[in-house]
Amino acid sequence: MNADFEKKFGNNIRICREKANVTQETLSAKLQLVGCDITCSAVAKAEVGQRHVYPDEIKLIKEILSVSYDDLFNVK
C-alpha cells in the first residue's frame, strides 16, 4: 500500500474509534483479549499511517468498533 492510503486508512480507524468512544488503550486491550498481539503504541502508529495494519487486525477492529469495511476503507 502507498503511504497516502495508509494515512487515510489510519485516520478512518481513529475516527471510528472516537465515534465509538473507545480509547487507544481500550482498543489495544480488546484486540489482545481476542488474540491479536498489538500494543497501544502500535494502535497509535497505525492511526497516523506509520504502521501497516494486517488483515486479521482489520477484521477484529471492524468487529470491536462495530463498523463496516466501508467505514474503514473509504479513503477518497
N, C-alpha and C positions, 0 to 999 in steps of 0.2 A: 504494500500500500504506500501511497505517497504521503509526505509529511502534512500537506494541507488537509487531506482526508482524515488522517489520524487526529489532527487538532479539532476538526469539526465533529468527528465521531466522539472524541473525549468530552467535548463541550456538551454534546447531547446527553452523555451519561450524567454529567454534572447537573444539567437542567432537570432530567428525570429524577435524579436522586433528591434534589432540592424540592421538587414538587411533591415528592413522597415524604418530605420531612425526615429524611434519613441522613445521618452524618456519614462522613467517610469512614470513621471508626466503626460505626454500626454496620455499614455495608461490608466492610472488610471482615468483621466478626461473623456476619451471616454467611458470607461466602466460605469462610473457614469451617463453619458448622456443617456445611454440605460437602466438605472435602476439597475445596478449592483453596490451595495454599497461597493466599495473597495478603500482603500487609497493607496497612493504612497508607503507607508511603507509596506503595505500588498503585493503589487506587488514585491517589493524588497525581502521580505521574501520568497515569492513563488519561485522566481528565484534562490534562494540558497537552496531550499528544506526545509525551516523552517516553511512553512505554506502550508496546504493542499489546492489544487485548486479544487473547486467544479464543477460538470458537466456543470451547466449553465454558469459559468465563462469560462470554456474551450471553449464552443461553441462561446461565444462572443469574446474571444481573437482570436480564429481562424478567425472569420469574420472581426474583426478590422484590424488584421495584414495581411489579405488575404493570409493565408497559409492553408495547408491541415492538416488533423488529423495526417497523416503520419509524417509530419514535426514536429509536437509536440510530438508524441508518439514514435518516432524512438529512442530508448534508448539502443541500442546494445553496 
